[in-house]
Amino acid sequence: MKKLYIIRHAKSSWKDSSLSDFDRPLNKRGRVDAPLMGKVLKGKKVSPDAIISSPALRAKTTAQNIAKNINFTKPITYDENIYEANDDTLLYVMKKLNKEDSVVFIFGHNPGLNMLAESLVGLDENIPTCGIVEIEFDCKKWSEISSKNAKLISFDYPKMYS
């Protein structure tokens, strides 16, 4: 079994128009929602073997914040392929994961994460900022993941808890 947590970055700020999209930080709500969702995951006793994230500041900050809240102490992997990726690219990234890792978090962006969740488990809802889609795969290697062996386990987002 493999388990994937698709996590959209927390709400970002558009306040500084001189910043590139890549360098946008979290806004006030994002700085509240990321630790909240970390606590939700900790309450569910979720413990990933690996965390992989887009290197964009808002995704990176969300990943670091959630990692801190669940006491994840390993290094986070930042993969530039995740930034502005479509579902095919994200699936390619997933299929290259270490086969020893059973539970993985991926932090990224829409619309790619929406497309990935829809292609794997038919989720046709928007993944809101800091939303978490939990998918279980009935296979032994990440290279074998597909919609044929995927099952939606949960779909959480900050407004469910506030």
Disulfide bonds with the S-S distance in Angstrom:
none
